[in-house]
Amino acid sequence: MDIFEVIRSRRSIKAYKDRPVSKDEIERLLSLAVLAPNHRMTEPWRFYVLGPEARAAYGAALGARKAKRVEDPDAAAAVIAKVEQSHRDLPSMLAVSTTLDGNPEIREEDYAAAYMAVQNLCLAAAAMGLGTHVKTGGVMDDPRARAAVGVGEDERIVATVSLGEPAEVPEPKPRRGAAEFTTWVP
Ligand SMILES: Cc1cc2nc3c(=O)[nH]c(=O)nc-3n(C[C@H](O)[C@H](O)[C@H](O)COP(=O)(O)O)c2cc1C
């Protein structure tokens, strides 16, 4: 697959085969992630490769947040257990964080650079036949989720990325053409 086809065929993957992702595969992806553009070469990205216990703990934190909307205690406990198990069952999952520069301009650039690294990782994974799903949300700042990842006070989690061999590849989402968003400025 050339780069154009990789970009066109990448999807957010929700269902994965059981095959684990090897350490070699993850290291290869991360070695490509860190080639992302980066103003001032701050190298702000940090990657946490979560094992099953860490994934389950992150899932439990996410589940507890979802369960707040459920009144019945048994149903709430079931929500937590389900989200915890679904995270434990992922073939692989990473948390991506950035360092927090004191200068707001650099901090914003670092956030952007971290997402360029995430996109490198997602496209490289697609080229290797692996699926990814980038996720965000308030859970990233939740103390239980942060503890599950083991991230330090001086970092901000900016994404989690589920990773594995796709069991199902969804149809492309409808998207408008680039011309609708483009102004050619003379
Ligand atoms: C910054 C960012 C955050 C996202 N957060 C979530 C999320 O929290 N939950 C989720 O299901 N998908 C999340 N996604 C995935 C998008 O829903 C997905 O990219 C979009 O539906 C388009 O589908 P595609 O990636 O298959 O083209 C996120 C994507 C990005 C770029």
The ligand as a Tripos MOL2 file, in Angstrom:
@<TRIPOS>MOLECULE
LIG
   31    33     1     0     0
SMALL
NO_CHARGES

@<TRIPOS>ATOM
      1 C1         -8.6680   13.8580   18.9160 C.3       1 LIG1
      2 C2         -9.5740   12.6860   18.6870 C.ar      1 LIG1
      3 C3        -10.3150   12.1890   19.7300 C.ar      1 LIG1
      4 C4        -11.1630   11.0910   19.5540 C.ar      1 LIG1
      5 N1        -11.8470   10.6140   20.6220 N.ar      1 LIG1
      6 C5        -12.6680    9.5610   20.4680 C.ar      1 LIG1
      7 C6        -13.3610    9.0250   21.5930 C.ar      1 LIG1
      8 O1        -13.1980    9.5070   22.7260 O.2       1 LIG1
      9 N2        -14.1790    7.9890   21.4010 N.ar      1 LIG1
     10 C7        -14.3610    7.4300   20.1630 C.ar      1 LIG1
     11 O2        -15.1310    6.4900   20.0320 O.2       1 LIG1
     12 N3        -13.6760    7.8860   19.0730 N.ar      1 LIG1
     13 C8        -12.8410    8.9460   19.1980 C.ar      1 LIG1
     14 N4        -12.1240    9.4140   18.1320 N.ar      1 LIG1
     15 C9        -12.2390    8.7370   16.8280 C.3       1 LIG1
     16 C10       -13.2390    9.4480   15.9330 C.3       1 LIG1
     17 O3        -14.5410    9.2190   16.4010 O.3       1 LIG1
     18 C11       -13.0720    8.9330   14.5010 C.3       1 LIG1
     19 O4        -11.8040    9.3170   14.0330 O.3       1 LIG1
     20 C12       -14.1550    9.4880   13.5640 C.3       1 LIG1
     21 O5        -15.4000    8.9300   13.8760 O.3       1 LIG1
     22 C13       -13.8580    9.2300   12.0910 C.3       1 LIG1
     23 O6        -13.7610    7.8440   11.8650 O.3       1 LIG1
     24 P1        -12.4390    7.2360   11.1880 P.3       1 LIG1
     25 O7        -11.2900    7.4960   12.1280 O.co2     1 LIG1
     26 O8        -12.7240    5.7570   11.0410 O.co2     1 LIG1
     27 O9        -12.2480    7.9060    9.8740 O.co2     1 LIG1
     28 C14       -11.2700   10.4880   18.2790 C.ar      1 LIG1
     29 C15       -10.5050   10.9970   17.2190 C.ar      1 LIG1
     30 C16        -9.6720   12.0780   17.4220 C.ar      1 LIG1
     31 C17        -8.8470   12.6110   16.2680 C.3       1 LIG1
@<TRIPOS>BOND
     1     1     2 1
     2     2     3 ar
     3     2    30 ar
     4     3     4 ar
     5     4     5 ar
     6     4    28 ar
     7     5     6 ar
     8     6     7 ar
     9     6    13 1
    10     7     8 2
    11     7     9 ar
    12     9    10 ar
    13    10    11 2
    14    10    12 ar
    15    12    13 ar
    16    13    14 ar
    17    14    15 1
    18    14    28 ar
    19    15    16 1
    20    16    17 1
    21    16    18 1
    22    18    19 1
    23    18    20 1
    24    20    21 1
    25    20    22 1
    26    22    23 1
    27    23    24 1
    28    24    25 2
    29    24    26 1
    30    24    27 1
    31    28    29 ar
    32    29    30 ar
    33    30    31 1
@<TRIPOS>SUBSTRUCTURE
     1 LIG1         1 GROUP 0 **** ****
